[in-house]
Amino acid sequence: MTIGLAAVSGLCALTRRPIGDVRDDPDLGPLLHDAMQEVINVGRSCGVQLPSDVLLSVQGTMIRPFPPHAMLWAGSVERGVAR
C-alpha cells in the first residue's frame, strides 16, 4: 500500500537504515507511525476515502521481519553507488 511506502521511503532515505531498523527503533518507530498517519490525513483531506482501520492494516504489513537488504537504495548508499 502506498501509505506505507510514502512514509517508509522517506524515513529510510533520511536515516539510511533499512525498514526493520526504522520500525524497531524506539525513537523512529513512533515517527514512522506519525508519518503514516500524516499520509492518511492528507489523503482524506484530498477526498480519498480510506477505511477507518487503514493505519492498523498498513502497520500489520510491517510486523513481519524484513531482510537487511529490504531497501535497496540504502545498500547502494553503503556501497557508494548512490549519494
Contacts in CASP RR format, 6 or more apart in sequence:
PFRMAT RR
TARGET T0000
AUTHOR 0000-0000-0000
METHOD contacts of the structure
MODEL  1
MTIGLAAVSGLCALTRRPIGDVRDDPDLGPLLHDAMQEVINVGRSCGVQL
PSDVLLSVQGTMIRPFPPHAMLWAGSVERGVAR
1 54 0 8 1.000
1 57 0 8 1.000
1 58 0 8 1.000
1 61 0 8 1.000
2 39 0 8 1.000
3 36 0 8 1.000
3 39 0 8 1.000
3 40 0 8 1.000
3 54 0 8 1.000
3 55 0 8 1.000
3 58 0 8 1.000
4 36 0 8 1.000
4 39 0 8 1.000
4 58 0 8 1.000
4 61 0 8 1.000
4 62 0 8 1.000
6 35 0 8 1.000
6 36 0 8 1.000
6 39 0 8 1.000
7 32 0 8 1.000
7 35 0 8 1.000
7 36 0 8 1.000
7 38 0 8 1.000
7 39 0 8 1.000
8 19 0 8 1.000
8 22 0 8 1.000
8 32 0 8 1.000
8 62 0 8 1.000
8 71 0 8 1.000
9 71 0 8 1.000
10 35 0 8 1.000
11 22 0 8 1.000
11 28 0 8 1.000
11 31 0 8 1.000
11 32 0 8 1.000
11 35 0 8 1.000
12 18 0 8 1.000
12 19 0 8 1.000
12 22 0 8 1.000
12 71 0 8 1.000
12 73 0 8 1.000
12 74 0 8 1.000
13 73 0 8 1.000
13 74 0 8 1.000
15 21 0 8 1.000
15 22 0 8 1.000
15 28 0 8 1.000
16 74 0 8 1.000
16 77 0 8 1.000
16 78 0 8 1.000
17 25 0 8 1.000
17 28 0 8 1.000
17 74 0 8 1.000
18 66 0 8 1.000
18 67 0 8 1.000
18 68 0 8 1.000
18 69 0 8 1.000
18 70 0 8 1.000
18 71 0 8 1.000
18 74 0 8 1.000
19 62 0 8 1.000
19 66 0 8 1.000
19 70 0 8 1.000
19 71 0 8 1.000
20 65 0 8 1.000
20 66 0 8 1.000
20 70 0 8 1.000
21 28 0 8 1.000
22 28 0 8 1.000
22 29 0 8 1.000
22 32 0 8 1.000
23 29 0 8 1.000
23 32 0 8 1.000
23 62 0 8 1.000
23 66 0 8 1.000
33 55 0 8 1.000
33 59 0 8 1.000
36 55 0 8 1.000
36 58 0 8 1.000
36 59 0 8 1.000
37 55 0 8 1.000
40 50 0 8 1.000
40 54 0 8 1.000
40 55 0 8 1.000
43 50 0 8 1.000
44 50 0 8 1.000
51 57 0 8 1.000
69 75 0 8 1.000
73 82 0 8 1.000
75 81 0 8 1.000
76 82 0 8 1.000
77 83 0 8 1.000
END
